[in-house]
Amino acid sequence: MNQPIKSGDKCRVIRGMARHLSPNVGLEVTVGPQMGEHSKFGRVVRITGEKLQQLHPESGEFIVTGWADIPMAWLEKATPPTPPARMQARHREVTL
């Protein structure tokens, strides 16, 4: 069973306000605190990531901010990379 997304988890952005045109889709981010509830999208959390962008309200252009508040429904938990087989075998030897 998959654990729910929580603060500190690494996730991938799978949707944005501009849908598939959003520059944040596909980025790996870190989930921060819950910021509130949205009537349509549900729970909203703050995410951080090096290349995260937001739409500037006056210019209408995307600007890099390093953070964004988005619905959790737009996130997918990132799967941790599987270590190479050699590292796994070595780890078993050390822990036995």
N, CA, C and O atoms as a Tinker XYZ file with bonds, in Angstrom:
   384  protein
     1  N      0.837000   -1.184000    0.000000    73     2
     2  CA     0.000000    0.000000    0.000000    64     1     3
     3  C      0.879000    1.244000    0.000000    63     2     4     5
     4  O      1.859000    1.313000    0.742000    81     3
     5  N      0.539000    2.211000   -0.815000    73     3     6
     6  CA     1.309000    3.445000   -0.889000    64     5     7
     7  C      1.000000    4.339000    0.295000    63     6     8     9
     8  O     -0.154000    4.486000    0.696000    81     7
     9  N      2.038000    4.928000    0.844000    73     7    10
    10  CA     1.877000    5.886000    1.931000    64     9    11
    11  C      1.429000    7.222000    1.334000    63    10    12    13
    12  O      1.828000    7.561000    0.220000    81    11
    13  N      0.607000    7.982000    2.059000    73    11    14
    14  CA     0.194000    9.295000    1.549000    64    13    15
    15  C      1.382000   10.259000    1.511000    63    14    16    17
    16  O      2.359000   10.090000    2.241000    81    15
    17  N      1.283000   11.248000    0.668000    73    15    18
    18  CA     2.329000   12.267000    0.567000    64    17    19
    19  C      2.309000   13.112000    1.828000    63    18    20    21
    20  O      1.250000   13.509000    2.315000    81    19
    21  N      3.512000   13.382000    2.351000    73    19    22
    22  CA     3.621000   14.195000    3.566000    64    21    23
    23  C      4.810000   15.135000    3.435000    63    22    24    25
    24  O      5.623000   15.009000    2.519000    81    23
    25  N      4.896000   16.076000    4.363000    73    23    26
    26  CA     5.981000   17.052000    4.365000    64    25    27
    27  C      7.327000   16.337000    4.387000    63    26    28    29
    28  O      7.528000   15.397000    5.157000    81    27
    29  N      8.246000   16.788000    3.537000    73    27    30
    30  CA     9.576000   16.199000    3.447000    64    29    31
    31  C      9.719000   15.183000    2.331000    63    30    32    33
    32  O     10.841000   14.825000    1.970000    81    31
    33  N      8.602000   14.703000    1.768000    73    31    34
    34  CA     8.660000   13.728000    0.681000    64    33    35
    35  C      9.167000   14.354000   -0.607000    63    34    36    37
    36  O      8.961000   15.540000   -0.866000    81    35
    37  N      9.829000   13.541000   -1.401000    73    35    38
    38  CA    10.228000   13.933000   -2.755000    64    37    39
    39  C      9.114000   13.508000   -3.688000    63    38    40    41
    40  O      8.671000   12.360000   -3.655000    81    39
    41  N      8.662000   14.435000   -4.521000    73    39    42
    42  CA     7.567000   14.163000   -5.449000    64    41    43
    43  C      7.891000   14.729000   -6.821000    63    42    44    45
    44  O      8.830000   15.507000   -6.991000    81    43
    45  N      7.089000   14.316000   -7.795000    73    43    46
    46  CA     7.185000   14.828000   -9.153000    64    45    47
    47  C      5.893000   15.584000   -9.438000    63    46    48    49
    48  O      4.805000   15.110000   -9.111000    81    47
    49  N      6.015000   16.756000  -10.047000    73    47    50
    50  CA     4.836000   17.540000  -10.431000    64    49    51
    51  C      4.255000   16.913000  -11.691000    63    50    52    53
    52  O      4.958000   16.746000  -12.687000    81    51
    53  N      2.965000   16.566000  -11.648000    73    51    54
    54  CA     2.337000   15.909000  -12.798000    64    53    55
    55  C      1.289000   16.784000  -13.486000    63    54    56    57
    56  O      0.751000   16.407000  -14.527000    81    55
    57  N      0.999000   17.949000  -12.906000    73    55    58
    58  CA     0.017000   18.852000  -13.508000    64    57    59
    59  C      0.274000   20.269000  -13.016000    63    58    60    61
    60  O      0.910000   20.462000  -11.980000    81    59
    61  N     -0.209000   21.248000  -13.742000    73    59    62
    62  CA    -0.061000   22.639000  -13.340000    64    61    63
    63  C     -1.225000   23.468000  -13.848000    63    62    64    65
    64  O     -2.098000   22.967000  -14.557000    81    63
    65  N     -1.230000   24.738000  -13.480000    73    63    66
    66  CA    -2.308000   25.630000  -13.905000    64    65    67
    67  C     -2.404000   25.701000  -15.426000    63    66    68    69
    68  O     -3.502000   25.806000  -15.973000    81    67
    69  N     -1.277000   25.646000  -16.103000    73    67    70
    70  CA    -1.273000   25.690000  -17.568000    64    69    71
    71  C     -1.310000   24.269000  -18.148000    63    70    72    73
    72  O     -0.954000   24.049000  -19.306000    81    71
    73  N     -1.741000   23.329000  -17.334000    73    71    74
    74  CA    -1.814000   21.906000  -17.682000    64    73    75
    75  C     -0.475000   21.412000  -18.224000    63    74    76    77
    76  O      0.552000   21.598000  -17.569000    81    75
    77  N     -0.459000   20.799000  -19.383000    73    75    78
    78  CA     0.786000   20.222000  -19.905000    64    77    79
    79  C      1.794000   21.292000  -20.326000    63    78    80    81
    80  O      2.961000   20.972000  -20.550000    81    79
    81  N      1.376000   22.545000  -20.438000    73    79    82
    82  CA     2.298000   23.622000  -20.804000    64    81    83
    83  C      3.031000   24.202000  -19.594000    63    82    84    85
    84  O      3.949000   25.006000  -19.754000    81    83
    85  N      2.639000   23.804000  -18.407000    73    83    86
    86  CA     3.268000   24.327000  -17.192000    64    85    87
    87  C      4.750000   23.956000  -17.167000    63    86    88    89
    88  O      5.102000   22.799000  -17.396000    81    87
    89  N      5.621000   24.929000  -16.890000    73    87    90
    90  CA     7.059000   24.627000  -16.844000    64    89    91
    91  C      7.434000   23.750000  -15.645000    63    90    92    93
    92  O      8.549000   23.233000  -15.588000    81    91
    93  N      6.521000   23.578000  -14.694000    73    91    94
    94  CA     6.831000   22.783000  -13.509000    64    93    95
    95  C      6.535000   21.296000  -13.684000    63    94    96    97
    96  O      7.015000   20.478000  -12.900000    81    95
    97  N      5.757000   20.938000  -14.694000    73    95    98
    98  CA     5.420000   19.527000  -14.908000    64    97    99
    99  C      6.702000   18.741000  -15.176000    63    98   100   101
   100  O      7.510000   19.102000  -16.032000    81    99
   101  N      6.862000   17.665000  -14.424000    73    99   102
   102  CA     8.033000   16.811000  -14.579000    64   101   103
   103  C      9.151000   17.109000  -13.597000    63   102   104   105
   104  O     10.075000   16.306000  -13.464000    81   103
   105  N      9.094000   18.249000  -12.900000    73   103   106
   106  CA    10.147000   18.592000  -11.953000    64   105   107
   107  C     10.024000   17.771000  -10.680000    63   106   108   109
   108  O      8.919000   17.471000  -10.228000    81   107
   109  N     11.178000   17.407000  -10.099000    73   107   110
   110  CA    11.177000   16.757000   -8.795000    64   109   111
   111  C     11.273000   17.842000   -7.733000    63   110   112   113
   112  O     12.123000   18.729000   -7.808000    81   111
   113  N     10.392000   17.760000   -6.744000    73   111   114
   114  CA    10.277000   18.799000   -5.723000    64   113   115
   115  C     10.229000   18.167000   -4.337000    63   114   116   117
   116  O     10.063000   16.956000   -4.194000    81   115
   117  N     10.378000   19.009000   -3.324000    73   115   118
   118  CA    10.231000   18.581000   -1.939000    64   117   119
   119  C      8.957000   19.192000   -1.382000    63   118   120   121
   120  O      8.713000   20.390000   -1.530000    81   119
   121  N      8.146000   18.358000   -0.740000    73   119   122
   122  CA     6.877000   18.816000   -0.181000    64   121   123
   123  C      7.126000   19.486000    1.158000    63   122   124   125
   124  O      7.867000   18.972000    1.995000    81   123
   125  N      6.498000   20.641000    1.350000    73   123   126
   126  CA     6.602000   21.386000    2.591000    64   125   127
   127  C      5.291000   21.337000    3.360000    63   126   128   129
   128  O      4.548000   20.359000    3.270000    81   127
   129  N      5.010000   22.384000    4.109000    73   127   130
   130  CA     3.806000   22.394000    4.952000    64   129   131
   131  C      2.519000   22.559000    4.155000    63   130   132   133
   132  O      2.517000   23.040000    3.021000    81   131
   133  N      1.431000   22.147000    4.783000    73   131   134
   134  CA     0.114000   22.360000    4.190000    64   133   135
   135  C     -0.215000   23.845000    4.291000    63   134   136   137
   136  O      0.003000   24.468000    5.330000    81   135
   137  N     -0.740000   24.408000    3.206000    73   135   138
   138  CA    -1.025000   25.835000    3.158000    64   137   139
   139  C     -2.524000   26.139000    3.219000    63   138   140   141
   140  O     -2.915000   27.296000    3.373000    81   139
   141  N     -3.360000   25.110000    3.099000    73   139   142
   142  CA    -4.799000   25.328000    3.153000    64   141   143
   143  C     -5.544000   24.350000    2.277000    63   142   144   145
   144  O     -4.997000   23.343000    1.827000    81   143
   145  N     -6.816000   24.672000    2.041000    73   143   146
   146  CA    -7.689000   23.842000    1.219000    64   145   147
   147  C     -8.234000   24.682000    0.069000    63   146   148   149
   148  O     -8.535000   25.863000    0.237000    81   147
   149  N     -8.356000   24.066000   -1.084000    73   147   150
   150  CA    -8.960000   24.716000   -2.239000    64   149   151
   151  C    -10.312000   24.053000   -2.471000    63   150   152   153
   152  O    -10.427000   22.831000   -2.376000    81   151
   153  N    -11.328000   24.841000   -2.773000    73   151   154
   154  CA   -12.682000   24.300000   -2.909000    64   153   155
   155  C    -12.803000   23.273000   -4.033000    63   154   156   157
   156  O    -13.622000   22.358000   -3.946000    81   155
   157  N    -12.008000   23.412000   -5.071000    73   155   158
   158  CA   -12.087000   22.484000   -6.203000    64   157   159
   159  C    -10.995000   21.418000   -6.170000    63   158   160   161
   160  O    -11.250000   20.259000   -6.498000    81   159
   161  N     -9.771000   21.803000   -5.773000    73   159   162
   162  CA    -8.623000   20.907000   -5.892000    64   161   163
   163  C     -8.219000   20.211000   -4.601000    63   162   164   165
   164  O     -7.391000   19.301000   -4.635000    81   163
   165  N     -8.777000   20.610000   -3.470000    73   163   166
   166  CA    -8.452000   19.954000   -2.203000    64   165   167
   167  C     -7.254000   20.566000   -1.502000    63   166   168   169
   168  O     -7.001000   21.766000   -1.611000    81   167
   169  N     -6.510000   19.722000   -0.773000    73   167   170
   170  CA    -5.410000   20.197000    0.063000    64   169   171
   171  C     -4.279000   20.801000   -0.779000    63   170   172   173
   172  O     -3.861000   20.232000   -1.787000    81   171
   173  N     -3.801000   21.962000   -0.339000    73   171   174
   174  CA    -2.730000   22.686000   -1.021000    64   173   175
   175  C     -1.494000   22.674000   -0.127000    63   174   176   177
   176  O     -1.581000   22.934000    1.073000    81   175
   177  N     -0.334000   22.367000   -0.730000    73   175   178
   178  CA     0.926000   22.329000    0.011000    64   177   179
   179  C      1.947000   23.234000   -0.665000    63   178   180   181
   180  O      1.844000   23.527000   -1.856000    81   179
   181  N      2.923000   23.666000    0.104000    73   179   182
   182  CA     4.038000   24.429000   -0.455000    64   181   183
   183  C      5.096000   23.431000   -0.895000    63   182   184   185
   184  O      5.457000   22.527000   -0.142000    81   183
   185  N      5.591000   23.596000   -2.112000    73   183   186
   186  CA     6.667000   22.764000   -2.609000    64   185   187
   187  C      7.873000   23.634000   -2.907000    63   186   188   189
   188  O      7.740000   24.818000   -3.216000    81   187
   189  N      9.048000   23.036000   -2.812000    73   187   190
   190  CA    10.277000   23.751000   -3.140000    64   189   191
   191  C     11.084000   22.931000   -4.132000    63   190   192   193
   192  O     11.052000   21.700000   -4.121000    81   191
   193  N     11.796000   23.630000   -4.977000    73   191   194
   194  CA    12.633000   22.990000   -5.979000    64   193   195
   195  C     13.416000   24.045000   -6.729000    63   194   196   197
   196  O     12.968000   25.182000   -6.880000    81   195
   197  N     14.569000   23.664000   -7.189000    73   195   198
   198  CA    15.502000   24.614000   -7.801000    64   197   199
   199  C     14.913000   25.386000   -8.986000    63   198   200   201
   200  O     15.173000   26.582000   -9.122000    81   199
   201  N     14.136000   24.739000   -9.835000    73   199   202
   202  CA    13.662000   25.393000  -11.062000    64   201   203
   203  C     12.165000   25.716000  -11.044000    63   202   204   205
   204  O     11.589000   26.017000  -12.090000    81   203
   205  N     11.539000   25.657000   -9.881000    73   203   206
   206  CA    10.105000   25.936000   -9.811000    64   205   207
   207  C      9.788000   27.359000  -10.251000    63   206   208   209
   208  O     10.491000   28.306000   -9.897000    81   207
   209  N      8.720000   27.492000  -11.028000    73   207   210
   210  CA     8.318000   28.794000  -11.547000    64   209   211
   211  C      6.877000   29.100000  -11.166000    63   210   212   213
   212  O      6.078000   28.202000  -10.900000    81   211
   213  N      6.570000   30.386000  -11.146000    73   211   214
   214  CA     5.208000   30.847000  -10.912000    64   213   215
   215  C      4.870000   31.907000  -11.944000    63   214   216   217
   216  O      5.747000   32.580000  -12.485000    81   215
   217  N      3.589000   32.036000  -12.199000    73   215   218
   218  CA     3.118000   33.038000  -13.148000    64   217   219
   219  C      3.087000   34.393000  -12.452000    63   218   220   221
   220  O      2.431000   34.554000  -11.423000    81   219
   221  N      3.795000   35.364000  -13.014000    73   219   222
   222  CA     3.818000   36.715000  -12.440000    64   221   223
   223  C      2.477000   37.381000  -12.748000    63   222   224   225
   224  O      2.070000   37.439000  -13.908000    81   223
   225  N      1.781000   37.888000  -11.708000    73   223   226
   226  CA     0.427000   38.420000  -11.918000    64   225   227
   227  C      0.359000   39.643000  -12.831000    63   226   228   229
   228  O     -0.650000   39.853000  -13.503000    81   227
   229  N      1.401000   40.438000  -12.863000    73   227   230
   230  CA     1.353000   41.658000  -13.671000    64   229   231
   231  C      1.845000   41.444000  -15.096000    63   230   232   233
   232  O      1.228000   41.919000  -16.049000    81   231
   233  N      2.958000   40.727000  -15.239000    73   231   234
   234  CA     3.523000   40.551000  -16.577000    64   233   235
   235  C      2.927000   39.359000  -17.313000    63   234   236   237
   236  O      2.963000   39.310000  -18.543000    81   235
   237  N      2.378000   38.397000  -16.576000    73   235   238
   238  CA     1.823000   37.209000  -17.217000    64   237   239
   239  C      2.883000   36.218000  -17.673000    63   238   240   241
   240  O      2.583000   35.268000  -18.396000    81   239
   241  N      4.119000   36.440000  -17.253000    73   239   242
   242  CA     5.216000   35.538000  -17.631000    64   241   243
   243  C      5.604000   34.683000  -16.437000    63   242   244   245
   244  O      5.381000   35.052000  -15.284000    81   243
   245  N      6.192000   33.526000  -16.743000    73   243   246
   246  CA     6.679000   32.664000  -15.675000    64   245   247
   247  C      8.019000   33.182000  -15.164000    63   246   248   249
   248  O      8.883000   33.575000  -15.948000    81   247
   249  N      8.183000   33.179000  -13.837000    73   247   250
   250  CA     9.445000   33.584000  -13.231000    64   249   251
   251  C      9.885000   32.485000  -12.255000    63   250   252   253
   252  O      9.053000   31.850000  -11.606000    81   251
   253  N     11.189000   32.272000  -12.161000    73   251   254
   254  CA    11.733000   31.258000  -11.260000    64   253   255
   255  C     11.668000   31.790000   -9.834000    63   254   256   257
   256  O     12.209000   32.855000   -9.534000    81   255
   257  N     11.004000   31.043000   -8.959000    73   255   258
   258  CA    10.873000   31.438000   -7.561000    64   257   259
   259  C     11.473000   30.413000   -6.609000    63   258   260   261
   260  O     11.864000   30.753000   -5.492000    81   259
   261  N     11.549000   29.155000   -7.049000    73   259   262
   262  CA    12.075000   28.098000   -6.184000    64   261   263
   263  C     11.026000   27.518000   -5.240000    63   262   264   265
   264  O     11.327000   26.616000   -4.458000    81   263
   265  N      9.805000   28.025000   -5.309000    73   263   266
   266  CA     8.720000   27.495000   -4.481000    64   265   267
   267  C      7.382000   27.759000   -5.171000    63   266   268   269
   268  O      7.275000   28.613000   -6.052000    81   267
   269  N      6.374000   27.013000   -4.752000    73   267   270
   270  CA     5.013000   27.221000   -5.256000    64   269   271
   271  C      4.043000   26.537000   -4.305000    63   270   272   273
   272  O      4.404000   25.581000   -3.619000    81   271
   273  N      2.822000   27.025000   -4.267000    73   271   274
   274  CA     1.748000   26.392000   -3.513000    64   273   275
   275  C      0.838000   25.716000   -4.524000    63   274   276   277
   276  O      0.235000   26.381000   -5.366000    81   275
   277  N      0.737000   24.377000   -4.441000    73   275   278
   278  CA    -0.070000   23.646000   -5.409000    64   277   279
   279  C     -0.891000   22.564000   -4.710000    63   278   280   281
   280  O     -0.560000   22.147000   -3.600000    81   279
   281  N     -1.956000   22.114000   -5.359000    73   279   282
   282  CA    -2.750000   21.027000   -4.797000    64   281   283
   283  C     -1.954000   19.723000   -4.761000    63   282   284   285
   284  O     -1.173000   19.438000   -5.669000    81   283
   285  N     -2.157000   18.951000   -3.724000    73   283   286
   286  CA    -1.472000   17.661000   -3.618000    64   285   287
   287  C     -1.856000   16.726000   -4.755000    63   286   288   289
   288  O     -1.088000   15.833000   -5.110000    81   287
   289  N     -3.041000   16.924000   -5.331000    73   287   290
   290  CA    -3.486000   16.084000   -6.445000    64   289   291
   291  C     -2.584000   16.240000   -7.669000    63   290   292   293
   292  O     -2.603000   15.394000   -8.563000    81   291
   293  N     -1.811000   17.294000   -7.713000    73   291   294
   294  CA    -0.915000   17.532000   -8.840000    64   293   295
   295  C      0.477000   16.962000   -8.598000    63   294   296   297
   296  O      1.397000   17.213000   -9.377000    81   295
   297  N      0.635000   16.197000   -7.524000    73   295   298
   298  CA     1.929000   15.602000   -7.183000    64   297   299
   299  C      1.857000   14.086000   -7.245000    63   298   300   301
   300  O      0.811000   13.488000   -6.991000    81   299
   301  N      2.973000   13.481000   -7.583000    73   299   302
   302  CA     3.114000   12.031000   -7.576000    64   301   303
   303  C      4.380000   11.718000   -6.795000    63   302   304   305
   304  O      5.438000   12.283000   -7.069000    81   303
   305  N      4.277000   10.825000   -5.830000    73   303   306
   306  CA     5.427000   10.482000   -5.005000    64   305   307
   307  C      6.526000    9.898000   -5.884000    63   306   308   309
   308  O      6.280000    8.990000   -6.678000    81   307
   309  N      7.730000   10.422000   -5.739000    73   307   310
   310  CA     8.866000    9.938000   -6.518000    64   309   311
   311  C      9.335000    8.613000   -5.940000    63   310   312   313
   312  O      9.392000    8.442000   -4.723000    81   311
   313  N      9.664000    7.691000   -6.808000    73   311   314
   314  CA    10.188000    6.412000   -6.343000    64   313   315
   315  C     11.684000    6.551000   -6.150000    63   314   316   317
   316  O     12.376000    7.071000   -7.025000    81   315
   317  N     12.201000    6.090000   -5.004000    73   315   318
   318  CA    13.638000    6.202000   -4.777000    64   317   319
   319  C     14.398000    5.351000   -5.787000    63   318   320   321
   320  O     13.947000    4.265000   -6.149000    81   319
   321  N     15.535000    5.833000   -6.237000    73   319   322
   322  CA    16.310000    5.056000   -7.204000    64   321   323
   323  C     16.779000    3.746000   -6.583000    63   322   324   325
   324  O     17.156000    3.700000   -5.412000    81   323
   325  N     16.749000    2.685000   -7.380000    73   323   326
   326  CA    17.209000    1.385000   -6.910000    64   325   327
   327  C     18.731000    1.350000   -6.989000    63   326   328   329
   328  O     19.299000    1.630000   -8.044000    81   327
   329  N     19.401000    1.009000   -5.883000    73   327   330
   330  CA    20.856000    0.944000   -5.926000    64   329   331
   331  C     21.310000   -0.192000   -6.837000    63   330   332   333
   332  O     20.590000   -1.177000   -7.004000    81   331
   333  N     22.497000   -0.063000   -7.428000    73   331   334
   334  CA    23.013000   -1.137000   -8.274000    64   333   335
   335  C     23.092000   -2.447000   -7.492000    63   334   336   337
   336  O     23.259000   -2.442000   -6.273000    81   335
   337  N     22.971000   -3.564000   -8.204000    73   335   338
   338  CA    22.976000   -4.893000   -7.577000    64   337   339
   339  C     24.215000   -5.114000   -6.716000    63   338   340   341
   340  O     24.133000   -5.748000   -5.664000    81   339
   341  N     25.333000   -4.610000   -7.143000    73   339   342
   342  CA    26.581000   -4.798000   -6.391000    64   341   343
   343  C     26.478000   -4.137000   -5.013000    63   342   344   345
   344  O     26.926000   -4.702000   -4.016000    81   343
   345  N     25.883000   -2.930000   -4.960000    73   343   346
   346  CA    25.723000   -2.248000   -3.681000    64   345   347
   347  C     24.738000   -2.993000   -2.795000    63   346   348   349
   348  O     24.926000   -3.059000   -1.580000    81   347
   349  N     23.694000   -3.555000   -3.387000    73   347   350
   350  CA    22.730000   -4.307000   -2.602000    64   349   351
   351  C     23.386000   -5.521000   -1.969000    63   350   352   353
   352  O     23.179000   -5.798000   -0.788000    81   351
   353  N     24.187000   -6.254000   -2.761000    73   351   354
   354  CA    24.862000   -7.438000   -2.239000    64   353   355
   355  C     25.824000   -7.058000   -1.129000    63   354   356   357
   356  O     25.894000   -7.742000   -0.108000    81   355
   357  N     26.549000   -5.999000   -1.312000    73   355   358
   358  CA    27.509000   -5.553000   -0.302000    64   357   359
   359  C     26.787000   -5.165000    0.986000    63   358   360   361
   360  O     27.246000   -5.480000    2.084000    81   359
   361  N     25.666000   -4.486000    0.842000    73   359   362
   362  CA    24.884000   -4.071000    2.003000    64   361   363
   363  C     24.406000   -5.301000    2.772000    63   362   364   365
   364  O     24.433000   -5.298000    4.003000    81   363
   365  N     23.976000   -6.335000    2.085000    73   363   366
   366  CA    23.511000   -7.561000    2.747000    64   365   367
   367  C     24.650000   -8.213000    3.511000    63   366   368   369
   368  O     24.458000   -8.686000    4.632000    81   367
   369  N     25.831000   -8.241000    2.914000    73   367   370
   370  CA    26.985000   -8.858000    3.576000    64   369   371
   371  C     27.327000   -8.142000    4.878000    63   370   372   373
   372  O     27.626000   -8.779000    5.888000    81   371
   373  N     27.282000   -6.833000    4.842000    73   371   374
   374  CA    27.650000   -6.040000    6.012000    64   373   375
   375  C     26.602000   -6.177000    7.109000    63   374   376   377
   376  O     26.946000   -6.200000    8.291000    81   375
   377  N     25.353000   -6.267000    6.741000    73   375   378
   378  CA    24.289000   -6.275000    7.750000    64   377   379
   379  C     24.011000   -7.665000    8.320000    63   378   380   381
   380  O     23.344000   -7.771000    9.350000    81   379
   381  N     24.492000   -8.723000    7.693000    73   379   382
   382  CA    24.223000  -10.078000    8.212000    64   381   383
   383  C     25.039000  -10.414000    9.404000    63   382   384
   384  O     24.919000  -11.514000    9.944000    81   383
